[in-house]
Every structure is written in C-alpha cells, then in structure tokens.
Amino acid sequence: MITTLDLPDDLIEEAMSITDVKNQTQLIILALQELIKNNKIIQLKSFKGKVDLNIDLDTLRNRNEHSG
C-alpha cells in the first residue's frame, strides 16, 4: 500500500536514531508492529487472575512418561 504521510521530522529522526532503522518505511513498519504487540500484551494482562488453569505439573509429567 502506498500512503503519503506528513510526519514531524524531529520525531522521525529521533525514532530512526533510537532504532538504527535506516529508512522511513521500515521505521513505520516497526512502529506499527510494536503498537500491535503492546496492545496484545495489554489485552493478555487483562486476564490476570481471571483464568484458573488448575494444572498439576507432576500429573502432566507422569502422563507424558507413560505415553511414550
């Protein structure tokens, strides 16, 4: 997709120096990937304390030894 953006030069320059990314396209891709990753982390954190897995690791380990 080709898109024209009007971005502040100082913001682009600072982001490029922090990331060592050399072109603006890769910088925008990286920024979008980080935004998506951070959003997914926030969504996962919302489950903290809400999911009861009730897993007995010893039982799981013994089951795998006998299935073998």
C-alpha positions as CSV (number, residue, x, y, z in Angstrom):
1,M,0.0,0.0,0.0
2,I,1.4,3.4,-0.9
3,T,0.5,6.2,1.5
4,T,1.6,9.7,1.9
5,L,2.2,10.9,5.4
6,D,3.1,14.3,6.9
7,L,5.2,13.4,9.9
8,P,7.3,15.7,12.1
9,D,11.0,15.5,11.0
10,D,12.3,15.5,14.6
11,L,10.1,12.6,15.5
12,I,11.3,10.6,12.6
13,E,14.9,11.4,13.2
14,E,14.7,10.5,16.9
15,A,13.0,7.2,16.2
16,M,15.5,6.4,13.5
17,S,18.4,7.1,15.8
18,I,16.9,5.0,18.6
19,T,16.1,2.0,16.4
20,D,19.1,2.2,14.0
21,V,16.5,1.8,11.2
22,K,17.8,3.4,8.0
23,N,14.6,4.1,6.0
24,Q,11.3,5.6,6.9
25,T,9.2,2.7,5.5
26,Q,10.9,0.2,7.8
27,L,10.6,2.6,10.7
28,I,6.8,2.9,10.2
29,I,6.5,-0.9,9.9
30,L,8.5,-1.4,13.1
31,A,6.3,1.2,14.9
32,L,3.1,-0.5,13.8
33,Q,4.4,-3.9,14.8
34,E,5.4,-2.5,18.3
35,L,2.0,-0.9,18.6
36,I,0.2,-4.1,17.8
37,K,2.5,-6.2,20.2
38,N,2.0,-3.7,23.0
39,N,-1.8,-3.8,22.5
40,K,-1.8,-7.6,22.6
41,I,0.2,-7.6,25.9
42,I,-2.3,-5.2,27.4
43,Q,-5.1,-7.5,26.4
44,L,-3.4,-10.5,27.8
45,K,-2.7,-8.7,31.1
46,S,-6.4,-8.1,31.5
47,F,-6.8,-11.9,32.0
48,K,-4.5,-11.8,35.1
49,G,-6.3,-13.5,37.9
50,K,-9.3,-14.4,35.8
51,V,-8.1,-17.7,34.3
52,D,-8.0,-20.7,36.6
53,L,-5.9,-23.4,34.8
54,N,-5.8,-25.8,37.7
55,I,-2.8,-27.6,36.3
56,D,-0.9,-30.2,38.2
57,L,2.6,-30.3,36.6
58,D,3.5,-33.6,38.3
59,T,0.5,-35.3,36.8
60,L,1.3,-33.9,33.3
61,R,4.9,-35.0,33.5
62,N,3.9,-38.5,34.6
63,R,1.4,-38.8,31.9
64,N,3.9,-37.9,29.2
65,E,6.4,-40.6,30.5
66,H,3.7,-43.3,30.1
67,S,2.5,-42.2,26.6
68,G,5.9,-42.7,25.1
